Amino acid sequence: LGCASVVVGSPIVPLGSAVTAACTIQSELCHVLEQAKVHITWMLDNEPVAGSQQQGLGGTEVSNLTLPQFNQTQAKLWCCVEWNGTKQRVGMAEIRAGYPPAKPFNLSCVLNLTDYGLTCQWEQGASSHLPTSVELRCARSRGQAVTGCTPEVGRSGCTVPRRLLQLYRQMEIWVAATNALGTAESEHLYIDPMDVAKLDPPALQTIQSIPFQTDCVALAWEVTRSNAHMELQCELRYRAPEDPAWALVTGIVGQAGTTQCCGFLFGTQYHFQMRCRRSSAQGYWSEWSPGRNYTTHEKAPTGKLDAWWSTQLAEAGGRLEVQLRWKALQRREANGQVLGYRVTLNPRKRGRDPPTVCNTTCTHCNFSVPVGTRRVYLSAYNSAGESAATEVTLLERKGQPLGRLWAVPGGECSLRVHWAAPLAPVTAYILEWQQVSSEPSHCSACWQMEQDGATTTALIQDGIEPFQQYNVSLYPLYKDTVGVPIHTTAYSKQKAPSYAPKLHLRSISKSSAELCWDPVPVEMQNGFITSYTIFWASSTTEVSSASVNPSLSSFVIRELKPSTLYKVHLMASTAGGSTNGTGLTLVTTALDDIEVQFLFLTLGLIFALLMLLLICFHKNGQVKRQFWPNVPDPANSSLGKWMPAELQEEPLQVPGVREPGPATISTVTVLERAAGKQPPAWGKEPSTETTGTFPALPQPYVRQEGPGALLGRGRTAVPPCRGPGGSGDTVQYARVVGDGYKGQQHAPPRLYLRSSSTQPLLLDAGPSPKPYENLGFHRFHGTAPHGCPGDDGCPEDLPATFPLLQGLRIGGADELHDCRAF
């Protein structure tokens, strides 16, 4: 509004210090505020802060503000007045805070001889959060300090031009940094610019071997024209491609010329570089010159080859199969590039080459020799010649073995092998190692020879990989034999297995489950399996576990609950960690196998019985006849229903004849027959011997008593029928008491008495009885048999009550023998 002014004590203050400010409002200049009371407030950026307001001179309103600690690097302080309920900004002051400039350090300068400019570099300290100016100052001897150069924004270096330099005299050089809070200077550097000159690199001209067949070379070089007037100190470096570091040659002095160096390997390519500096000052070295390659000349290989062998008899007799292996010559012994190796049966003699059994560029060879060959000779050759032959003695492996062998990690890619020395003196040791894998393999180069027979340890570094298992073998070499090897296995580093085996359920019952798994392949074990751990749990039980020996591949979980779901998984562990396998879900059975078999057997028996009962009910009649045979019913027999033709024409008129009903036999009494009396044969006439008027007739078939007699006396004795003359020698043959039979109509009980007659009763109907044998015949004709007085003496109504007798008629006899009741 033009009627307010804001004044601060200092617009730039140290970070964290106090800030003071005052805001003055002139009401006459603010027309909108003439009639209103002025109320002044403060805001730091967008945050309100409290100040103290008072009335000033000339009708002004003044508000003073003090910030005890200003912790912002930059902020705007606003003076506001309230008008119509809102705050109006009427004045502003900007405040910055920071630190004094940091002191520059590590000042260094280099003189470039191309344009003779002095380039200096330094490191700036921490930021001051304030605008800072930096400049490089220099002063000649007895001269005023001048600004040599000013770096570009964001850079910490600049170049002093040649016109401000004083060569070959000492100058003072430093860096100054200035801001609103102060100035900081680096350490002052007192140098002659020529002492810090960096020369141009020299150029290598020629390299050659001198003299021939030695390990020395001569090098010639030259320097640039700008450095030709200086005394120089130079260095030479070189290395072969196989060398891990450079070899350095120092102390080469002179402006230009040649130098000679020795100690180079024959037949080896080297890379050479050179650099120089002023010899009178400890200034900067020039850059390394462009490289130059040179290959030294070759000569015949030297040294002895380390060899190892194995032998076996060939299938065809008379030959010995030999597998010979050797280590390649070292570069210092190869004296160049080895072109091949030769194996002979005899040493080379002057003017005559021995027969060669193997010539190869490899480091192994298989060949056959005659049985009994004890030595072969091995040599290496290159373009310059052939090495001296190494004698290889094919010794038998039957010497004393070592007592103990063990291996420990020597690093991620090495194994440290230890052993116990044998009692016999040893000339050398052979170490073999092979990576253990599921697929058989053989590494011909995985061996080494320890020439020191007194050592008891060795480091294996070739071909060793972490997390892979190796089988290590050690052979002691004696003077005249090779010891029997001993073996061990080792890992250079172990970790958790790549995966754990998958569980399979082999069998399960109501309280146990047998699990099995396939072992982890050795390539995936990543270490020695120390144990397998099996975990199982149900929804109602806590997790249980069991540790299993790594040599096992199955386990039985016991004490499980019947009909319960379990979750099982397996964990494989090594010294480097553990890996969990996939889970397996199983449910225990309600019954064991034996119980299931018993249950099925029981059900089978029940089913068989049910089938048997069904068959029985289906064929009820046949089954009943098997267990309850039908008792013959004479009343319903065919014979009982049969009547002669005569009777059919003349029906019997028998008083009181009753329709016979079915008889039920419930009691059978067997009586002894009269001694000496034989029944007549069927179909024969009865005996003609008589003791009375009529011939002897068979005894009556049956005597029947009425139901009243049976019910009244219980069991009624029936008198036997006497023979001729009233003899009582015969006795009752059978007594049948009738009763209701199961399933038959109930009839009054009847008593039947059977005599010793030979007449069949229930068989076929013929032949017809004789007339004298029919008791009913006499009854019908009004005659009574002899010896039957009254109704009590003989059975009554026999033809009517016994239908069988209806078909019997007695002819030629007037009466029956007497029957006597008893």
VENVENQUI-V169408 format. One record per backbone hydrogen bond with DSSP energy under -1.0 kcal/mol. CO is the residue of the C=O (numbers start at 1). NH is the residue of the N-H. Records with the same first field share a line. If there is no record, write none. Layout:
CO->NH + NH
//
This chain:
3->26
5->24
7->22
11->96
13->98
14->17
17->70
19->67
20->9
21->65
22->7
23->63
24->5
25->61
30->33
31->34
39->82
41->80
42->49
43->78
44->47
47->44
49->42
52->64
54->62
60->56
61->25
62->54
63->23
64->52
65->21
67->19
70->16
73->97
75->95
76->45
77->93
78->43
79->90 + 91
80->41
81->88
83->86
86->83
88->81
91->79
93->77
95->75
96->13
98->15
105->123
108->121
110->119
111->198
112->116
117->112
118->160
119->110
120->158
121->108
123->105
128->99
133->178
135->176
136->148 + 149
137->174
138->146
139->172
140->143
146->138
149->136
152->155
156->122
158->120
160->118
161->164
162->165
166->169
171->191
172->139
173->189
174->137
175->186
176->135
177->184
178->133
179->182
182->179
184->177
189->173
191->171
192->195
194->197
196->111
203->222
206->220
208->218
215->264
216->210
217->261
218->208
219->259
220->205
221->257
222->203
224->227
225->228
227->230
231->279
232->254
233->277
234->252
235->275
236->249
237->273
238->247
239->271
240->243
247->238
249->236
252->234
257->221
259->219
261->217
268->296
270->294
271->239
272->292
273->237
274->289
275->235
276->286
277->233
281->283
292->272
294->270
297->267
306->327
308->325
310->323
312->321
318->371
319->314
320->369
321->312
322->367
323->310
324->365
325->308
330->334
331->335
333->302
335->299
340->381
341->360
342->379
343->357 + 358
344->377
349->352
352->349
355->345
358->343
360->341
363->326
365->324
367->322
369->320
370->373
374->394
376->392
377->344
378->390
379->342
380->387
381->339 + 340
385->382
390->378
392->376
393->395
396->398 + 482
399->484
404->420
406->418
408->416
411->414
414->410
415->460
416->408
417->458
418->406
428->477
429->450
430->475
431->448
432->473
434->471
445->447
446->433
448->431
450->429
452->455
456->419
458->417
460->415
469->436
470->490
471->434
472->488
473->432
474->486
475->430
476->483
477->427 + 428
481->478
482->399
486->474
488->472
490->470
493->467
504->516
507->514
511->560
512->509
513->557
514->506 + 507
515->555
516->504
521->524
524->498
526->495
531->573
532->548
533->571
534->546
535->569
536->544
537->567
544->536
546->534
548->532
549->552
553->517
555->515
557->513
564->588
566->586
567->537
568->584
569->535
570->581
571->533
572->579
573->530 + 531
577->574
579->572
584->568
586->566
592->596
593->597
594->598
595->599
596->600
597->601
598->602
599->603
600->604
601->605
602->606
603->607
604->608
605->609
606->610
607->611
608->612
609->613
610->614
611->615
612->616
613->617
614->618
615->619
619->623
620->624
621->625
622->626
623->627
624->628
634->637
637->641
644->648
645->649
646->650
654->657
664->739
667->737
669->735
674->677
681->684
689->696
706->710
707->711
708->712
709->713
710->714
713->715
720->820
723->726
727->723
733->671
734->754
735->669
736->752
737->666 + 667
741->744
750->738
752->736
754->733
770->773
771->774
775->779
776->780
777->781
778->783
785->788
787->819
797->801
798->802
802->805
803->806
804->807
805->808
816->786
818->722
//
